[in-house]
Amino acid sequence: MATGAGNRKGKEKMSKKNWFDVDADGFGQIIAKKDRGRAILELVQNAVDEEGTTTVEVVLEPIPGRPAARLVVRDDNPEGFADLRDSFTLFRPSKKKDNPTKRGFMNLGEKIVLSLCNNAQIVTTKGTVVFDNDGRKQTRQVRDSGSVFEGEMRMTRDQLEEASKTIRSLIPPDGVTIQFNGVALRHRQPLREVETRLPTVTPDEDGNMRRTERKTTVRIYTPEDGEVATLYEMGIPVVETGDKYHVDIQQKVPLNMDRDNVTPAYLQKVRVLVLNEMHSDLSSEDATGPWVRSAASDGDCSDDATVAVARARFGEGAVAIDPSDPEAGKRAAAEGRTVVPGGACSPGEWKRIRATGALPPAGQVTPSEPGYSASPRYLPESEWTDGIRLVVGYAEAVGKELLGETVLVEIVNNATCGTLADYKRGQLRLNVGRLGKGWFNLGITVEVDELLIHEFAHHYESDHLSEGYYHACCRLGAHLKRLAIENPDFFAAFQAEEVETKA
């Protein structure tokens, strides 16, 4: 049974060899609207992938009076094509497929270009293949070294301009000179080189391409004038990202069938990597860009990058809105700080912000006046001075008149607390540790009335900076004035006691 199964498997492999043909015209129609420049760069990448190549020349010039251009791609590789059949066999297993540092693996490059040509020929060290209206034929013409692709490619003048721009965006590999229409493309100096692990594709034991992950180098470049930030595969542009930087991955990138895009998940990994490396280079405008916000919401975004993005977006000293302390946000705004509302950041961004403290809550930075501790240090009545007794009696009487309910007044002694007084639910606490005994011994002064109005306004509104608190202060002040006019004896009693206390 095993032998029979093996025979069937062998027959199956042999029978598939000529199962179908590829219509070159139909293939060309499928990719007709794609950038001709990317197709041409398939030929360039085949040349630079070969060991020993030092120069690649590309010529692309319009043919007068026709929607076509003359294309020549010439290299100086000593060996030329290892196997001439690679020039016309679609998807023939490539010798480069198991090397993640080589660009090709589907033997697709020349076939894409050929499908867009009216005629072409490839001359190499192993012979010549001519493609014309009569089909394909091979001749004995050979070159001493290198290969030349020459053809007439169908393209409009707009497509020619687009292709030329794409070819000029190529980043030449080290040690290889690439010329386009007689001008050498400049070797670029990366801003940063990063060692990291990224997904790639490698063959399994059966030769099937599988996605895996391996260590590689990533180069980050500044786009030149007129260029759009692009993701590259070993110097070959793959897809424009519109981000801030060119990013060149030095291994096979997992691409779609058209070799012109990557998955959102892969792009996200690259963007996080770039943000973690380049966060100190971001402007406030950069920090609001979609790619930065996407990367900043990722769990792999570094702490330093999270903090840098928050500062670039919202400025130094920015705080997060604090629902538990609404007044704190207003205090922060009054100090000139940016108060970041909840909707300004995505859930992922807030998760990283909270984890790093990049935007502390306003209540931690500019808190409203804090109350005393749950166990305040009270000053026993036995230690009260006559001045304290006078102010306490006055505060309780005024509280009853202004608020219409009984107010309990207590004295606490806490010199380390920043609060002078505290009112909450009918309880007023005065801090002799901060006010000082001398403040009480001056009697019922303007400062006493000012403090009481301030604290009793909290009976209606806790937020010092709200309009409600403002109006409460105004009402209480007006009420106190009317009380003085309509019931002067109310105040006279406390003035008399003040005189007796001073005496």
Buried (B, 14 or more C-beta within 10 A) or exposed (E): EEEEEEEEEEEEEEEEEEEEEEEBEEBBEEBEEBBBBBBBBBBBBBBBBBEEBEBBBBBBEBBEEEEBBEBBBBBBBEBBBEEBEBBBBBEBBBBBBBBBBBBBBBBBBBBBBBBBBBBBBBBBBBBBBBBEEEEEEBEEEEBEBBBBBBBBBBBEEEBBEBBBBBBBBBBBBEEBBBBBEEEEBEBBEBBEEBEBEBBBBBBEEEEEBEEEEEEBBBBBBBBEEEBEBBBBBBBBBBBBBEBBBBBBBBBBBBBEEEBBBBEEEBBBBBBBBBBBBBBEBBEEEBBEBEBBBBBBBBEEBBEEBBBBBBBBBBEEBBBBBBEEBBBBBBBBBEEEBBBBEEEBBEEBBBBBBBEBBBBBBBBEBBBBBEEBEEEBBBBEEEEBBBBBBBBBBBBBBBBEBBBEEEBEBBBBBBEEBEBBBBBEEEEBBBBBBBBEBEBBBBBBEEEBBEBBBBBBBBBBBBBBBBEEBBEBBEBBBEBBEEBEEEEEEBBEEBEEBBEEBEE
